[in-house]
Amino acid sequence: MKVGDLVKVRFPTNDFYNGEEYIGIILTTSTTSNTMREIGCEEMWCFQTNSRRLINKFTDEIKVLSS
């Protein structure tokens, strides 16, 4: 995954968001930011909510739609 990739994300371990899919663009990755590397997350802009979301490649289901 790299900055600018279009992704679809599900949050299966989160009871509130479980089952919902969100589409967005990767803004920051753990390889481009020391802060993201420390917390082990990537950051995306979500089109449905018009907000930034932190996603975790170990617990969330992330599918790259285009790169």
N, C-alpha and C positions, 0 to 999 in steps of 0.2 A: 504494500500500500504506500502511496506517495501523495504529496500535496497536489490537489486538483482532481484526484480520482472521484468519480461518481460512485456512491456506495448505497446499498440497502442494508439496514441494521435491524435486528430483533434483539430484545433484552429478555432472554428466557429465565434468568435468575431473579428478575425484579417483578414482584407480584403486581405492582401498579401498571407497568408497561407490558407485561407478558402477553404475547400473542399479537401485538401491534408491530407493524413494520414502518420504518422511517427511511426516507431517501434524502441524501444530502451529499455535500462535497467535503472532502478532507481538507482542513485548514492547517493543521499542525500534526506532526507525527513525533514519535519518540526518538526518531533519528534527527529531527530538525530543532528540537527544543529540550533544553536541560530540565525544565520543569516537567514536561510530559514524560521524560525518561525517568525522573524520580518517582512519579506516581504510576508509571506503567500504562499510560493511556494515550489515545489519539483524540484529536478534537475535530468535530465536523460541524458544518452549518446545515441545519435541518430545514428543509423546505416547508414541511407541514406546520411546524411551530414557529418558524422564523426566529430561530434561536441557535445558540451554540450548544452542542452536546458533547460530553466526554464519553468515549467508547473504549472498551477494554477488549483487546483481541483474544484474551484468554477466557472471558466469561460471556461475551456477547457474540451473536451470530452475525458476521459481517460478510457481505458478498460484494465484490467489486464489479460494478456494471460496465464501466468503461474507464480506461486509463489514458 
